[in-house]
Amino acid sequence: AGSSEDTLSYADGLRYNLREGWYEFRCSMKLISNGVQREMTLPEALSKFKEPRQPSAYHDIVKNYLLHPQGGNLQSLLDGADDDDALFKSTTLDVLVSAVSVLYARMVSGD
């Protein structure tokens, strides 16, 4: 069992414990599922998957989280950008989302 020495704080008072395998996330985000928009936390959204999936299954949730003001707040980088800059930033964001989705899929599958 892990101890308080194994629990580390990061960001704005959030914590994680690698020995026990948990992370804290803050973010209620609006997700659209089956045409219905509802607000849920990142862990709630990810827990909808009952078993490990391919990285593409997590893409929308990860992107929502990274763009949300209470998540990664990356939408602020896209706001006000001209067309060329917006295309570059959007492409870069998609690369990041894909990388985080792969990381999460591997973490869930124990890979």
Buried (B, 14 or more C-beta within 10 A) or exposed (E): EEEEEEBEEEEEEEEBBEEEEEEBBEBBBEBEEEEEEEEBBBEBBBEEEEEBBEBEBBBBBBBBBBBBEEBBEBEEBEEEEEEEEBEEBEEEBEEBBBEBBBEBBEEBEEE
